[in-house]
Every structure is written in structure tokens, then in C-alpha cells.
Amino acid sequence: MYKLLSHNDLDGVGCGILGKLAFGDRISVRYNSISNLNREVESFLGNDDKDTYLFITDLSVNEENEKGLASYVQEGGKVQLIDHHKTALHFNEYSWGHVVVEDEEGKLTSATSLLYEYLVSHQYLEPTNAIAEFVELIRQYDTWEWEKNDNQQAQRLNALFFLISIDEFEEKMLQRLQEDDHFDFDEFETKLLEMEEHKIERYIRRKRRELVQTKVGEHYAGIVYAESYHSELGNELGKEYPHLDFIVILNIGAKRVGFRTIHEHVDVSEVAGHFGGGGHAKASGCSLNEEAYKQFVTNTFHLEPLHEDAQRNRHNLKGSDLGSMYRNHKADIFFLYKENEQWVIEKNKRKTEHAFTSFEDAEKHLKRSEAAWLVKDDEFVNYLLGEVRNKK
């Protein structure tokens, strides 16, 4: 018999589906949150069932269970831990640990892709085009390559995962992967996903108006309260406010914090690790413990939301030779313009000491230090007209 303990997200459930494709009725699969896994492992070790082959995928155990699994294997038990998070690399010291963050070709891995390679190489599973395509969609979604590659199929697979129950998702995927030559969505799923995409767009538009900005260590972060669509929300907010190093998504009901970034210079798994969590460089999380609550809730609750840049201007444009006008919540007026091959910032008609080699760097500094936004054309034109009248 086989037992598989995995994460309860798309990548974790992908592992469960592969396990059922490989072993059928001979495998028992249970999906866990990060905290529940250790209780499951403790229970398994307490039963002392040496005839059951234990797989742990997409999650790693605490130090106590690590020692327990090592002893279990020494006494003849069979265990295989497969993970792809940096925080689990020390499990490679064990014969039963297989943790790979990046493969030999430089491609980021997922637990599903690693388990697929394991099952195929050990001849537990016959590879097919449909299964390989399914695995690759999960890998791209979990590593955020889907966004870089504009792979909407990967994003849609994750959306479908959250639209239906895990049991129904498993059933659908198992049947499709066993019967079809290639992986695709059926007509009903396509319609359902189109409706969901419109719902996500409306949700993101609303949340965009609730984002606040704060400094976390040496980084600037945007903070928003949200219970749904964390990946999509983090991605869109990151692109909307590129001066922010990462986005913090607070789910108060679930007492969880999500961290998302679109930047290469930031590793949010390190940020999450500071609060007892972990994950990937671009997507991580932690529990909303006392320290995280103070940092992201108590210290930021009084802040005003960021104001969006004007979207349909014809005159007050970013990088314009005429200069670009910004405002902040204190009603300070800023002009960002080019002078002697450098970009300078004027605050309330007085030039600041800062100078930048590019407009992007100047705007980034302005948005970080002043939380300012590009004003609409009418305010820009009225201001210029007022200046002309004053000079007369």
C-alpha cells in the first residue's frame, strides 16, 4: 500500500492525481495545510506501519518529524519526500529526500513535475502527452512562468481548481488524463472560466482602490485585505504599482498572509521566512501571527490608500518634455521634468536636491517617498493657466 500526504493547493493536488494515476486503489491520498501535515506524519509514525510506502510532496516536516522519519527509514520503513522549496533543501542529506528548486536546464520545478519524473523513472507511471501537458501547466503556474509566457491555460487551470471541490477536480482530471490524447478544457469549463475572469477583473478593480503603502525593512510594500484571487491580485497590483517591491495580501478570516512580487531583485520567501513562513521567490506566505499582525495591520491601518495614476490623459503624460505633474495626500504638488540631461523633482515650486538619470528612477523615488500620483489633465491645465496668470 501507498500513502501520499500533499499540500492542498494546485501543485499539491496535482501530486495526488499523479499518485492515483500510478497506483490506483492501492494509494491513500490526503491533502493538508502546512500546519496539518505534521499531525498527519505524527499519526503515521505512531501506527508504525512498515508495509506502507509514505510519499510527502510539496510540503516539508518539522524537526521532530524529520528525526522520526529518519528513524522510521533506518528501521525498514519506506519514505519519499519530494519538494521544490529552498527551505527544504536540507532534506537532500537523507536517502529519502529529493528537493530540487531548479533543474539541470535552469527551469524552476514544481512538486508535480518532480513527482512525475520520479514515477516515470521508476516505471510506476506510463508517460503520455496529456499527463505531460497537465504537469507542465501546473509547473508554470506554481513557478509564475505562466505570467512571463502569457500562458493563460495555466492560469485557467488554477482558476478551475478553486471553482470546484477538490474531489470533483480530481475526478475530472483523472478521467481526462486517462482518456484524452491532449489536455484541454471542455466547453462547459471554458464558459465557466470566462465568467470567472470577468468576476476577477471586477474584484481587482475594487481592491486596487484599497491598497496602502508602507516600508518593510529596506523594501516598500503594498498591503491589501483580500480573501480571494491572491495570485491574480498580487500580479496585477504589482504591475499597476511597479515602484513597490512586493504586495502583501491579508486574509484576516483565515489568519494568513500572502506575499507576491513581479520583480527579480526581491525574494518574498525571505520576507515570509522572517514571520515564520516560506514558499517561492515570487509567491510565499505565513500565518498572521502576532509579529505579522503588528507589522501589516496595526502599523498600517491608519494609512490612506494609494491613489491611481490618471489613465486617459492627453497632456499630463509620464516622461513628457513639458514635465509631469503629481500630487500626494497632503496636497503637495510635484513636477518631474528634465534639466541638463537629468530628471529632477520640484515640490511646491521648489526644486529638491534629488536628480536621476531616467524618468523611471525619478518617478520611483517620488512614489516611494511621497506616495504621489499622476494627476488628471484638467488639474494639470488649470495649474499651468494659474501660473501664467500669476506671471502676468
Secondary structure by P-SEA (a helix, b strand, c coil): cbbbbbbccaaaaaaaaaaaaaccccbbbbbbcccaaaaaaaaaaaaccccbbbbbccccccaaaaaaaaaaaaabbbbbbbbcccccccccccccbbbbccccccccccaaaaaaaaaaaaccccccaaaaaaaaaaaaaaacccccccaaaaaaaaaaaaaccaaaaaaaaaaaaacccbbbbcaaaaaaaaaaaaaaaaaaaaaaaabbbbbcccbbbbbbbbccaaaaaaaaaaaacccccbbbbbcccccbbbbbbccccccaaaaaaaaccccccccccccccaaaaaacccccccccccccccccccccccccccbbbbbccccbbbbbbbcccbbbbbccccccccccccaaaaaaaaaaaccbbbbcaaaaaaaaaaaaaaac
